[in-house]
Structures are given as structure tokens and as C-alpha cells.
Amino acid sequence: MGAFSRQKFFQELAHGCLLPTAQQGLEQVWQLLVICLLCRLLWMLGLPSFVKHLGTVAGGFYTLYLFFELHMIWVVLLSLLCYLFLFLCRHSTIRGTFLSITVLIYLLLGELHMMDTTNWHKMRGSQMVVAMKAISLAFDLDRGVVTSVPSPIEFMGYIYFVGTVIFGPWISFNSYKEALEGRKLSFSWLLKVSVSWVKSQICLVISNCVAPYLFPYFIPVYGDKLLRRWLLAYENTMSFHFSNYFVGYLSETTTTLAGAGFTEEKENLKWDMTVSKPLNIEFPRSMVEVVTSWNLPMSRFLHTYVFKSALKFGTFSAVMVTYTASALLHGLSFHLGAVLISLGFITYIEHVLRKRLAAVFNACILSKKCQPNCTHQNKKKLWVYMINTAFSALAILHLTYLGSVFNSSVDYMEEDEDDITNHTIQKWSELSWTSHWVTFGCWIFYRLIL
């Protein structure tokens, strides 16, 4: 929006950014919202299950074509490969592990050889959702959560469920089957859809029109060269965070609108799907809380199907395998991989350090908030609050540092991985590798008090 005085900036903000952003956001997804609503209505008609599955597949295919045109064939090929694998290995008891390896090989080959990087990255979200659904189904079959391999039409209905096929989130096969029964329209359903949609648009506007101009237009803070670097890093981080919240709330909208995303206890139905918890990220207790709150369904997927499977190799190994799996699912992007692997070390060291400090001081200073009936003697003393506040401040520093590599210029580097690598190293060098040094210092301190 150029360089303006603060008064001129706010005058230009509404028609120069706010309205165009909201308008473009609606233009890009209105057809998806209509198809989700049609899917919801179809499921309520009491039709045979295979007809509902067919309708879901048709809606998913049309939506994929709207967003990716003929490039959608690569998503279709992945789903066909997954079902072929599940059918051929239907008598195996380790389908989850082998399918995970197969899917990762497909994704890596696709990114490296099958098509250009730019178009592949546009489909990365849908590819990841398909991969997670297929892998979770394979593990559920191994564990007996799902009793038999679904029919082809059931599988494709699950994979191409229109509420999740573009923006996610991951849902389990059993959740999809429960949603297929078609719950009645209700005010609570409409309220959930409306609130999630409004939140998504607010987050989109903040990401595009507020965060990039946070300093000094919205918050008149100035400083020397080093401070300006950290302020710019915080702007990049905030913009990246709110773009994630936008996708999260939008996926809540589409999933709920299409008829999934509820919990049922006895006769009490709650439309309560939650994808992200922004307050836990912007005002974190710990980095552990941040990574679980970033994308709750994906965190649940990684914990259930990756972390638990790798736990037999030890906690640290399981943590690193989980973050590596997440990085591979996100694609061969250096900055994403570097951030996720760094997060693996940061969260593990923070967890063990705070666990040790909690034992030494007998205090509620764990990475996750203690239950009211915990056995710690020191719960609400001032020094306990001070320690937790210090770790919260440290988490914000980590988030600012790691998020500094995500800005609009990275989008134009998608085809040149060397540029992304150099950009990441340059950004972290400008911030003196602070987060990595702090993490190393925390590890040294942990080893000293062990």
C-alpha cells in the first residue's frame, strides 16, 4: 500500500485492502460452500448409502476441478494407489507402516519428477489430506478400529468428502460414516457455520491488511536496526499465523456445512469442531501447547498414528520421527522442513526441562497446565507464575524467530529451492540464530540439573 503517514494509511486501508481482501476471499470459495450445503442436504434425504457416497465423490471431484483443473489427476492417482494397496494387502497386519512409506515415496516422486513445483505445491494441502486419511484408515484396519476394508465407493466417498478435500481438516473414517447418517438441520449447526465463516474472514483481513503494517502504523514502535529486524520478523510471523487461522476456520466452515464435525453424547449433539486455538498460540504457555493448538486434527493424527507407533524407539526418537513425518507430508520445502525439525528439538528440550524443574521445585510449571487435583505443592505462588511467564515469553521469541522465514517473497521462490534455502539462512542469520542458541542453552541447563 506504499509508504503513507498514519492518518493517510488508515484512510486508504478500507477500500485499498479490507474490502478487496474480503471480496476475493468470498469469490474464491462461494462455489465450494454451495457444494458443501448440497452435500449436507443430500445426506438428509434418507437415500441408500451408496448414493450418498456417489454424491460425495461427485461433489469432491467437481471441487477439485474448480481449484486445480486437470492437475487434480495427481490427487486422484494417489487415492487410487492407496485403495489398490489396501485391497492387495487386506490380509496384512502392518498395512499402516507400508502404506505410509508408499504414500511418502509417491509425494516425493511427484514433487521431484512428475510435474512442476509450483502446480504441485498448489495441491499440497489436498494431497496431504488424502494421504492422512488413507494412512489413518490403514492403521485403523491394523488395530481393528475399522473391521474390514471399505468398498471402493465407501473409500472414495471418505477421501473426496467435499467438506475436507480442499482445506482439510483430517477426519477419521468412522467420523465420516457417522456424518453420512445425515443429522437434522438445527440452529446450533447454522450458528457454528456462521461464526466459523466470520472468524475466517477476520483472520484473512488481519493476515493481509493488519499484520504486514503492524509496526509502526497500528503500533507506533520504532527502534534501532536490530529491533526493526525483530519487529519485521514478528509482522511476518503474525501474518503467517493468521493465514493459518483463516484456513483453519474456513475448514471448520466447510466441514460443518457439509454435515461433519460434531460429537454426540447420548442424545446431545454438539457441532464443536475446532481446528486451531489462536489464543493458545499468540499467548502460549509453552511451545508444546503451540504445536498441538496449531492444527488440532493433524496433531491428533500425528500423535495417534505416528508418535504412538514410534514410541517403542524412545520418546526423543518418537518426537523426531513425528516431526520428520510432518515435514515430509508438507513437501520438500527447505524452510518448512527446517522449522518443523527445529520445533522437534525445541519442544522436546522444553518438555524435559520443565518436567525436571517441576520435580525439583514441586511446582506447576510443566509444559501443559496441571489438572486441579495434581500433587504439586506449589501451584499459585508468585514465583510459579513468574517462571511460567518467562517460558511464555521464551515461546513468543521462538515463534517470532521461526516465523520470520514466512513472508510473501517466499511464494515467488517456489520453483527455486536454493533461493528458499538462502532466504531461510539469511533470515535466521539476521536474528543471530537466537532461538537455536537459546535451545542449546536450555539443553545444557537441563543436563546440569539432571
Helices and strands as residue ranges (DSSP letters): H 6-13, I 14-18, H 19-43, H 49-68, G 69-72, H 73-88, H 95-109, I 110-114, H 117-122, H 124-143, H 152-159, H 173-180, H 187-205, I 206-210, G 211-213, I 214-218, H 225-257, E 263-265, E 268-270, H 278-282, H 287-294, H 296-301, I 302-307, H 308-310, G 311-313, H 315-330, H 334-361, H 382-403, H 408-411, H 417-430, H 434-449
